Amino acid sequence: MRTRIIAKLDVKPPYVVKPVHFEGLRKIGLPNDLAKKYFKQGADEVIYIDIVASLYQREILFNDIEQTANELFIPFGVGGGVKTIEDFSKLFHCGADKVAINTYAVQENPDIINQAAEIFGNQAVVVNIEAKKWDTHYECYTDCGRIQSNKDVIQWAKEVELRGAGEIFLQCVDTDGRQKGFDIELAKKVVDSVNIPVVVASGAGNLENIKELIDYAKPSGVAISSLLHYDKYTIQDIKNFLKNNGIEVSK
């Protein structure tokens, strides 16, 4: 099975930014410019997360998202600040192929996952999990890795699958932006606990980190940001390395 290589855009409008541990934001560029760049490099998908919409209790900036969608001819996932079925609907009209939800589903109403999956189809509903490690377990966080939920990550992953989510987008607060490698134990636990695709983000510092994650945890996709934003590697560099190491990726 081919592993998808996905470009992740953390957006604090109007800029794509690069946080470390979801904080300390560094401006990278404009979302539509970077989306176009990574599409041309051969990304299998782009995911755009407005990382401050829930935190600031702000409306989703649909026009900005539509501008980015117009640059893409590959699957486009969007998340950040999603609270209603109408938000899902508007995002699909703006060009999103998938919509990711976290804060509202975790903190207020998990039934929105069931409702969205029933209306739009499982494949269009992604649950974004922001995980933080404690001594004996991983806990779900929300609002850009700031707010605790008392929900266990593995139990929540199983629950969202039962509720109809078609994919999990897994981020790790502890490794995000550090470029020291993924939390491969977390990734494997989540991948092994569900039957739906799991995309893993947070931690790529070199090509070996990506290979190690895929070999060990076998995620459906790997989401990359720092390596791409700082021009350490292109999408094609990543795919060529993986192909040369026996990992199946798209061209």
C-alpha positions in Angstrom: 0.0 0.0 0.0 1.3 3.4 -0.9 2.1 5.9 1.8 0.8 9.4 1.1 3.2 12.3 1.5 1.2 15.3 2.6 2.2 19.0 3.0 0.9 20.5 6.2 0.2 24.2 6.4 -0.3 25.6 9.9 -2.0 28.9 9.3 -2.3 31.9 11.5 -4.0 34.1 8.9 -2.8 35.5 6.6 0.4 33.5 6.9 1.6 30.0 7.1 3.6 29.7 10.3 5.8 27.1 11.9 5.3 26.6 15.6 7.4 24.5 18.0 5.3 22.5 20.4 2.4 24.5 18.9 3.8 27.8 20.1 6.5 30.3 19.1 5.3 31.0 15.6 7.6 31.8 12.8 6.2 33.3 9.5 6.9 31.1 6.5 4.7 32.5 3.6 1.3 32.8 2.1 -0.9 29.6 2.0 -1.8 29.8 -1.7 1.9 30.3 -2.7 3.0 27.3 -0.6 0.1 25.1 -1.6 1.0 25.7 -5.3 4.7 25.1 -4.6 4.1 21.7 -2.9 1.5 20.7 -5.5 4.1 21.2 -8.2 6.6 19.3 -6.2 4.3 16.3 -6.2 2.5 16.3 -2.8 -0.3 13.7 -2.6 -2.4 16.1 -0.5 -2.3 19.4 1.3 -3.8 19.9 4.7 -4.5 23.5 5.9 -5.1 24.0 9.6 -6.1 27.4 10.9 -4.3 26.9 14.2 -5.9 29.9 16.0 -9.5 29.9 14.9 -10.7 27.8 17.9 -8.2 29.5 20.3 -9.4 33.0 19.4 -13.1 31.9 19.0 -12.9 33.4 15.5 -15.0 32.6 12.4 -13.4 30.5 9.7 -11.9 32.7 6.9 -13.6 31.0 4.0 -12.2 33.4 1.3 -8.6 32.6 2.3 -9.3 28.9 2.1 -11.0 29.2 -1.3 -7.9 31.1 -2.7 -5.7 28.2 -1.5 -8.0 25.5 -2.9 -7.9 27.2 -6.3 -4.2 26.4 -6.6 -4.7 22.7 -6.0 -5.6 19.7 -8.1 -5.0 17.1 -5.4 -7.0 16.3 -2.2 -7.2 19.3 0.1 -8.0 18.9 3.8 -9.0 21.9 5.9 -9.4 22.3 9.7 -9.6 24.9 12.4 -12.6 26.4 14.1 -15.1 23.9 12.7 -18.2 23.9 14.9 -21.3 23.2 12.8 -22.6 21.2 9.9 -22.9 24.5 8.0 -19.1 25.0 8.5 -18.5 21.6 6.9 -20.8 22.5 4.0 -19.2 25.9 3.4 -15.7 24.4 3.4 -16.7 21.9 0.8 -18.1 24.7 -1.3 -14.8 26.5 -0.9 -12.9 23.6 -2.4 -12.1 21.4 0.6 -12.2 17.6 -0.1 -12.0 16.7 3.6 -12.8 18.7 6.8 -10.9 18.1 10.0 -12.4 18.7 13.4 -10.9 18.7 16.9 -11.8 21.2 19.6 -15.6 21.3 19.2 -15.9 17.5 18.9 -13.7 16.8 21.9 -14.8 19.6 24.3 -18.5 20.1 23.4 -20.3 17.7 21.0 -18.8 14.5 19.6 -22.1 13.8 17.8 -21.1 16.3 15.1 -18.8 13.5 13.8 -21.8 11.2 13.3 -23.9 13.9 11.7 -21.1 15.0 9.3 -20.3 11.5 8.3 -23.9 10.7 7.6 -24.4 13.9 5.4 -21.1 14.1 3.6 -19.7 10.6 3.8 -17.1 9.1 6.0 -14.2 9.9 3.6 -14.9 13.6 4.0 -14.6 13.7 7.8 -11.2 13.8 9.5 -10.6 14.0 13.2 -7.5 15.9 14.2 -6.0 14.5 17.4 -3.4 16.6 19.3 -1.8 14.1 21.6 0.4 14.8 24.7 2.2 12.1 26.6 1.9 11.5 30.3 3.6 8.8 32.3 1.1 6.0 31.4 -1.0 7.3 28.6 -1.6 9.9 25.9 -4.2 12.7 26.4 -6.1 14.6 23.7 -5.5 18.3 23.8 -7.4 21.1 21.9 -7.1 24.8 21.0 -3.7 24.4 19.4 -2.3 22.1 22.1 -3.2 24.3 25.0 -6.4 22.8 26.6 -6.6 19.5 28.4 -9.6 17.2 27.7 -9.1 14.3 30.1 -9.8 12.1 27.0 -7.4 9.2 26.4 -6.0 9.3 22.8 -6.5 5.6 22.1 -10.0 5.5 23.4 -10.9 8.6 21.5 -9.4 7.2 18.3 -11.6 4.1 18.6 -14.7 6.3 19.4 -14.3 8.6 16.4 -14.0 5.6 14.1 -17.2 4.2 15.5 -18.8 7.6 15.1 -18.0 7.5 11.4 -14.8 9.5 10.9 -13.0 8.3 7.8 -9.5 9.4 8.8 -7.5 10.4 11.8 -4.9 13.2 11.6 -2.5 12.6 14.4 -0.3 15.4 15.8 2.0 15.2 18.8 2.4 18.3 21.0 5.7 17.0 22.5 7.5 16.5 19.2 5.9 19.2 17.0 8.3 21.5 15.3 11.4 20.1 17.1 12.6 18.1 14.0 14.0 15.4 16.3 11.8 12.5 15.0 8.2 11.4 15.4 6.7 9.8 18.5 6.6 6.4 16.8 5.1 4.6 19.8 2.2 6.9 19.8 1.8 6.5 16.0 1.8 2.7 16.2 -0.6 2.6 19.1 -3.2 4.8 17.2 -2.7 3.0 13.8 -3.1 -0.4 15.5 -6.2 0.6 17.4 -8.3 1.5 14.4 -9.1 0.3 10.9 -9.4 3.7 9.3 -6.4 5.6 7.7 -4.2 7.5 10.1 -2.0 10.4 8.9 0.9 11.1 11.2 2.5 14.6 11.7 4.9 16.3 14.1 8.6 15.5 14.1 10.3 15.0 10.8 13.9 16.4 11.0 15.4 14.2 8.3 14.5 11.6 5.7 15.4 8.7 8.1 12.8 9.9 10.6 10.1 9.5 7.9 11.4 6.0 6.9 11.5 5.0 10.6 7.9 6.1 11.1 6.6 4.3 8.1 8.5 1.1 8.8 7.5 0.9 12.4 3.9 2.3 12.5 2.7 1.9 8.9 0.5 5.0 8.8 -1.6 5.8 5.7 0.2 9.1 5.3 2.9 11.3 6.7 2.4 15.1 7.0 5.5 17.2 6.6 6.0 20.9 7.3 9.4 22.0 8.6 11.5 20.0 6.1 9.5 21.6 3.3 9.1 25.1 4.7 12.8 25.5 5.3 13.7 24.0 1.9 15.7 21.2 3.4 14.0 18.8 1.0 11.3 18.8 -1.7 8.4 16.4 -1.8 10.2 14.6 -4.7 13.4 14.2 -2.6 11.3 12.6 0.1 9.6 10.2 -2.3 12.8 9.3 -4.1 14.5 8.4 -0.8 11.5 6.3 0.3 11.3 4.5 -3.0 15.0 3.8 -2.9 14.4 2.2 0.6 11.7 -0.1 -0.6 8.7 2.0 0.6 5.9 2.4 -1.9 4.8 6.0 -2.7 3.1 7.6 -5.6 5.2 9.2 -8.4 
